[in-house]
């Protein structure tokens, strides 16, 4: 990993994430409920959900902020990773289901299915399920991206077809005959790796695992964007025709980064499901993908940290406003926030702060002069 990838900002971010991964579970498990510092279990699960959303936003920022690929269908990769985890959790229920069938999930018994579908084979194994968490979203992104980028589909046209892909998957997973639970989805999970998924200890471990996944995802993104590969991505974002003229295989770069991003989104979905306790076709909704793009725009496109900050802030606001008298107006508030940020803070929160800091440093350097001596102050802009 290059020195550029491990700069002070990256190390500070990683230290913060790892500290949170330790402090929150410790305060949840070791402090009494009456203590002021106690973190309730429901908050641990809520924070864990925020962290998985941050990983999803990070995957979008990698392709949108650094390669100019605006995907409005990344919720599909998130949901596919979630379904892979959900299928593993359903197989762990065994004979403890309502119908006590050791092989078939309850919804299959209810629909009078006689045998386990081929797509479910192997999901009783955790390593196989984790492989599918990466392989299914990654393979879909690879095939979809190869056809789209090879045909030089870019800009708004690419955004539209990613939405179409997500909506097609939404309709497919709503069908009971596909074997994924229909509109009810997968739920009533019992165990994960032999541990009770509802216990405080398991929820704390899932939160810590989500934080570690976010830290690893951030490191991967930093390593990519700080390398020559990342420089080519930025060149494609800013002048795709010129990058192609210089001999770079633009389509190959796009396919690779799009596939890596989809795998990250799949991991986020896999960590999301055991913490919320359900996965259903609504996760494929195009509105979810659009909302994830708004997180990135609010936090700061092309900053990585901004994607994390935007996801956490917007979802915290969503939790706050959707549980009170403003609940019916949340979507209007979200749309208004996106408009305000676009008009007044086009760089997003983190991008704007970084820009202001760079301006302040430039003014300070100009006042000091090249030789370090104080000079007459510049007029205010």
Secondary structure, 3 states (H helix, E strand, C coil): CCCCCCCHHHHHHHHHHHHHHHHHHHHHHHCCCCCCCCCCHHHHHHHHHHHHHHHHHHHHHHHHHHHCCCCCCHHHHHHHHHHHHHHHHHHCCHHHCCCCCCCCCHHHHHCCCCCCCHHHCCCCCHHHHHHHHHHHHHHHHHHHHHHHHHCCCCHHHHHHHHHHHHHHHHHHHCCHHHCCCHHHCEECCCEECCEECCCHHHHHHHHHHHHHHHHHHHHHHHHHHCCHHHHHHHHHHHCHHHHHHCCCCHHHHHHHHHHHHHHHHHHHHHHHHHHHCEECHHHHCHHHHHHHHHHHHHHCCCCCHHHHHHHHHHHHHHHHHCCCCCHHHHHHHHHHHHHHHHHHCCCHHHHHHHHHHHHHHHHHHHHHCCCCCCCCCCCCC
